[in-house]
Amino acid sequence: MWQRIQTLYIGIATALTAAMFFCRMATIIGPEGNDIDIRYYEKLPYLMMLIMLITALPAAHAAPFYQLGDRVADFTVTTWDGQTVTLSEVLAEKDMVLINIWATWCGPCRNEFPFMEEAYKQYSDEVEIIALSCEPTDTPDVLAKFVTEMGMTFKVAQDTVGLAERFAVSSIPTSIVIDRNGTIC
C-alpha cells in the first residue's frame, strides 16, 4: 500500500515540476509583444494538476496488494470445464488452498505441474489446488487442451478476478498458500 502512496506522491511532484517548468519556459519564450499569449500558459499548472489527479485517482482507489498474513477476499472463478470455484466454499471443505499463478507458454510452469499433480493426488482430501492462468489468450479451449495433455485433475481456470495483480506477481509460476481461515501463509 505504501508503494502506491509513494508512487502517487512522486507523480504529483513530477506533474507540478513539469507544470512550473513549462510555465517558466512560456514566460521566457513568449514575452509580451510576441505572438504567444502568456495568459494561456499561466493556467498550465492547474491543467497539469487536473490531468494528474484524474489519472492518479484510479491508482489511489485500486485494491492494495496482498501481503503475508492478509485475509484474501472471497472470489469465484469458472474452470475450463464450466465449474464454478468459490474460495470460501473450498475453505469450508479443505484445510488449505494453494493458488498457482501460471500460463500455458511458461516452461517452468509446465515442469512443476507433474509434481503438483502427484502432491494433489496424495493430499487432495486436505488441500485444494486452484491453478489460475494469468495469460489472457489462455481461453477455456486452450486450457482444456493443456489440462488434457498434462493430465491435471485439480481446478484450472483463467485469472478473471485479477489475483495475479492483487498478489503483485512479477514472475511465474507463483504459488500462494491460503489457510482454512482465508489467511495468506
C-alpha positions as CSV (number, residue, x, y, z in Angstrom):
1,M,0.0,0.0,0.0
2,W,2.8,2.4,0.8
3,Q,4.3,1.8,-2.6
4,R,1.1,3.1,-4.2
5,I,1.1,6.2,-1.9
6,Q,4.8,6.8,-2.7
7,T,4.1,6.4,-6.5
8,L,1.2,8.9,-6.1
9,Y,3.4,11.5,-4.4
10,I,6.1,11.1,-7.0
11,G,3.5,11.6,-9.7
12,I,2.2,14.8,-8.0
13,A,5.8,16.1,-7.6
14,T,6.6,15.3,-11.2
15,A,3.5,16.9,-12.6
16,L,4.0,20.1,-10.6
17,T,7.6,20.3,-11.6
18,A,6.7,19.9,-15.2
19,A,3.9,22.4,-15.0
20,M,6.2,25.0,-13.4
21,F,8.9,24.3,-16.0
22,F,6.5,24.8,-18.9
23,C,5.1,28.0,-17.4
24,R,8.6,29.4,-16.9
25,M,9.6,28.4,-20.5
26,A,6.4,30.1,-21.8
27,T,7.4,33.3,-20.0
28,I,11.0,33.1,-21.4
29,I,10.0,32.1,-25.0
30,G,6.9,34.3,-25.3
31,P,7.5,37.7,-23.7
32,E,4.9,40.4,-24.2
33,G,4.8,41.7,-27.7
34,N,5.5,38.3,-29.2
35,D,2.8,36.2,-30.9
36,I,2.5,33.9,-27.9
37,D,-0.2,34.9,-25.4
38,I,1.2,34.1,-21.9
39,R,-2.2,34.2,-20.3
40,Y,-2.9,30.7,-21.6
41,Y,0.3,29.3,-20.2
42,E,-0.4,30.8,-16.8
43,K,-3.2,28.3,-16.5
44,L,-1.0,25.3,-17.4
45,P,-0.1,24.3,-13.7
46,Y,-3.8,24.0,-13.0
47,L,-4.4,22.0,-16.1
48,M,-1.4,19.7,-15.3
49,M,-2.7,19.2,-11.8
50,L,-6.1,18.3,-13.0
51,I,-4.8,15.8,-15.5
52,M,-2.5,14.3,-12.9
53,L,-5.3,13.9,-10.3
54,I,-7.7,12.4,-12.9
55,T,-5.1,9.8,-13.9
56,A,-3.9,9.2,-10.3
57,L,-7.4,8.6,-8.7
58,P,-7.9,5.1,-10.2
59,A,-4.5,4.0,-8.8
60,A,-5.3,5.5,-5.4
61,H,-8.5,3.6,-5.2
62,A,-7.2,0.4,-6.7
63,A,-7.2,-2.6,-4.4
64,P,-4.0,-2.9,-2.4
65,F,-1.5,-5.7,-2.9
66,Y,-1.9,-8.7,-0.6
67,Q,0.8,-9.4,1.9
68,L,1.7,-12.3,4.1
69,G,-0.9,-12.5,6.9
70,D,-3.6,-10.7,5.0
71,R,-7.0,-12.3,4.6
72,V,-7.9,-13.0,1.0
73,A,-11.2,-11.6,-0.2
74,D,-13.7,-14.2,-1.4
75,F,-13.6,-14.8,-5.1
76,T,-15.2,-17.1,-7.7
77,V,-13.7,-18.3,-10.9
78,T,-15.0,-20.6,-13.6
79,T,-12.8,-23.5,-14.6
80,W,-12.1,-24.5,-18.1
81,D,-14.9,-27.1,-18.0
82,G,-17.5,-24.7,-16.7
83,Q,-17.5,-25.4,-12.9
84,T,-17.5,-22.5,-10.5
85,V,-15.0,-22.5,-7.7
86,T,-15.5,-20.1,-4.8
87,L,-12.7,-19.7,-2.2
88,S,-15.0,-19.7,0.8
89,E,-16.7,-22.9,-0.3
90,V,-13.4,-24.6,-0.9
91,L,-12.1,-23.5,2.5
92,A,-15.2,-24.9,4.2
93,E,-14.2,-28.3,3.0
94,K,-10.4,-28.2,2.9
95,D,-7.6,-27.3,5.4
96,M,-5.8,-25.1,2.8
97,V,-5.8,-23.8,-0.7
98,L,-2.8,-23.5,-3.0
99,I,-3.3,-20.9,-5.6
100,N,-0.9,-21.2,-8.5
101,I,-0.5,-18.3,-11.0
102,W,0.8,-19.6,-14.3
103,A,0.5,-19.5,-18.1
104,T,0.4,-22.2,-20.8
105,W,3.5,-20.8,-22.6
106,C,5.6,-20.9,-19.3
107,G,8.2,-23.7,-19.3
108,P,8.8,-23.7,-15.6
109,C,5.0,-23.9,-15.0
110,R,4.8,-26.9,-17.3
111,N,7.7,-28.5,-15.4
112,E,6.1,-28.1,-12.0
113,F,2.7,-29.4,-12.8
114,P,3.6,-33.2,-12.7
115,F,4.9,-32.7,-9.2
116,M,1.9,-30.6,-8.2
117,E,-0.4,-33.3,-9.6
118,E,1.4,-36.0,-7.7
119,A,1.1,-34.0,-4.4
120,Y,-2.6,-33.2,-5.2
121,K,-3.4,-36.9,-5.6
122,Q,-1.7,-37.6,-2.2
123,Y,-3.3,-34.7,-0.3
124,S,-6.5,-33.8,-2.1
125,D,-8.6,-34.6,1.0
126,E,-6.9,-31.7,2.8
127,V,-5.6,-29.4,0.1
128,E,-7.2,-27.9,-2.9
129,I,-5.1,-26.5,-5.8
130,I,-6.5,-23.7,-7.9
131,A,-4.3,-23.1,-10.9
132,L,-5.1,-19.7,-12.4
133,S,-3.7,-18.8,-15.8
134,C,-2.7,-15.1,-16.0
135,E,-2.4,-15.2,-19.8
136,P,-5.4,-13.5,-21.5
137,T,-5.1,-15.8,-24.5
138,D,-5.5,-18.9,-22.4
139,T,-9.1,-19.4,-23.3
140,P,-11.2,-22.3,-21.9
141,D,-10.4,-24.3,-25.1
142,V,-6.6,-23.6,-24.8
143,L,-6.8,-24.6,-21.1
144,A,-8.8,-27.8,-21.9
145,K,-6.2,-28.9,-24.3
146,F,-3.4,-28.1,-21.8
147,V,-5.1,-29.9,-18.9
148,T,-5.7,-33.0,-21.0
149,E,-2.1,-33.0,-22.3
150,M,-0.7,-32.6,-18.7
151,G,-3.2,-35.0,-17.0
152,M,-4.2,-32.4,-14.4
153,T,-7.0,-33.3,-12.1
154,F,-7.1,-30.2,-9.9
155,K,-9.0,-27.0,-10.6
156,V,-7.7,-25.0,-13.6
157,A,-9.2,-21.6,-14.6
158,Q,-8.3,-18.3,-16.1
159,D,-7.5,-15.5,-13.6
160,T,-10.6,-13.5,-14.4
161,V,-10.6,-11.9,-10.9
162,G,-7.2,-10.3,-11.1
163,L,-5.4,-12.2,-8.4
164,A,-2.1,-12.1,-10.2
165,E,-2.2,-8.3,-9.8
166,R,-3.5,-8.4,-6.2
167,F,-0.7,-10.7,-5.3
168,A,1.8,-8.5,-7.2
169,V,3.0,-11.4,-9.2
170,S,6.1,-10.4,-11.1
171,S,7.2,-13.8,-12.4
172,I,5.5,-17.1,-13.0
173,P,5.0,-19.7,-11.7
174,T,4.0,-18.2,-8.3
175,S,2.2,-20.2,-5.7
176,I,0.3,-18.8,-2.7
177,V,-0.9,-20.8,0.3
178,I,-4.1,-19.8,2.0
179,D,-5.1,-21.4,5.3
180,R,-8.6,-22.5,6.3
181,N,-9.3,-19.0,7.7
182,G,-8.5,-17.4,4.4
183,T,-5.2,-16.0,5.6
184,I,-2.1,-15.9,3.4
185,C,0.6,-18.2,4.9
